[in-house]
Amino acid sequence: MQHSSSGFWQKRYTENRTGWDLGDISPPIRAYFDQVKNRELKILFPGCGNAYEAEYLHQNGFTNIYVLDFAEQPLLALKQRCADFPADHIISADFFNHKGSYDIIVEQTFFSAIDPSDRQKYAQNVYELLKPGGKFIGVLFDKEFPGGPPFGGSQEEYRGYFELYFSHVQMEPCYNSISPRSGTELFIKIEKD
């Protein structure tokens, strides 16, 4: 499972082999946050990559955003693009060892990058990191990929992981994906009791 190492992902970034990277905020995530009024919510972007979503929120007045990745290159890229992003909110660490308490956790391609054998552990960690009433939102691929990463899946599979921990699990096809991903993305909104 070489794709589970920080070195594997660091190399992908330094060689610019980042086909999943949109170069901008994902439209479904932008649409969600454009209607969020509370700019002080504590928000985590695990496996954030180049963190365009976090940058967008920062530029739009959200004040309590945290990004986490175990590859250094994308974190450095965020620092260069967004010099006033709080340095102590940029976390170089493994998500599965991260501790904290968040109002919102945002999924954008990280779930598809981890080995499918770690998906149950991912769902549990999301649950543990969310405050009561907290939300897990974002986008998951609703298709299979040969090989991987990325690793695809289906709504039925994903529900199996999250419904073990959460009683409020919503997943629906994205209506506003970028055209190459049209019909292959699910928007998720999962709430912790």
Rosetta blueprint (number, residue, H / E / L):
1 M L
2 Q H
3 H H
4 S H
5 S L
6 S H
7 G H
8 F H
9 W H
10 Q H
11 K H
12 R H
13 Y H
14 T H
15 E L
16 N L
17 R L
18 T L
19 G L
20 W L
21 D L
22 L L
23 G L
24 D L
25 I L
26 S L
27 P H
28 P H
29 I H
30 R H
31 A H
32 Y H
33 F H
34 D H
35 Q L
36 V L
37 K L
38 N L
39 R L
40 E L
41 L L
42 K L
43 I E
44 L E
45 F E
46 P E
47 G L
48 C L
49 G L
50 N L
51 A L
52 Y H
53 E H
54 A H
55 E H
56 Y H
57 L H
58 H H
59 Q H
60 N L
61 G L
62 F L
63 T L
64 N L
65 I E
66 Y E
67 V E
68 L E
69 D E
70 F L
71 A L
72 E H
73 Q H
74 P H
75 L H
76 L H
77 A H
78 L H
79 K H
80 Q H
81 R H
82 C L
83 A L
84 D L
85 F L
86 P L
87 A H
88 D H
89 H H
90 I E
91 I E
92 S E
93 A L
94 D L
95 F H
96 F H
97 N H
98 H L
99 K L
100 G L
101 S L
102 Y E
103 D E
104 I E
105 I E
106 V E
107 E E
108 Q E
109 T L
110 F L
111 F L
112 S L
113 A L
114 I L
115 D L
116 P H
117 S H
118 D H
119 R H
120 Q H
121 K H
122 Y H
123 A H
124 Q H
125 N H
126 V H
127 Y H
128 E H
129 L H
130 L E
131 K E
132 P E
133 G E
134 G E
135 K E
136 F E
137 I E
138 G E
139 V E
140 L E
141 F E
142 D L
143 K L
144 E L
145 F L
146 P L
147 G L
148 G L
149 P L
150 P L
151 F L
152 G L
153 G L
154 S L
155 Q H
156 E H
157 E H
158 Y H
159 R H
160 G H
161 Y H
162 F H
163 E L
164 L L
165 Y L
166 F L
167 S L
168 H E
169 V E
170 Q E
171 M E
172 E E
173 P E
174 C L
175 Y L
176 N L
177 S L
178 I L
179 S H
180 P H
181 R H
182 S L
183 G L
184 T L
185 E E
186 L E
187 F E
188 I E
189 K E
190 I E
191 E E
192 K L
193 D L
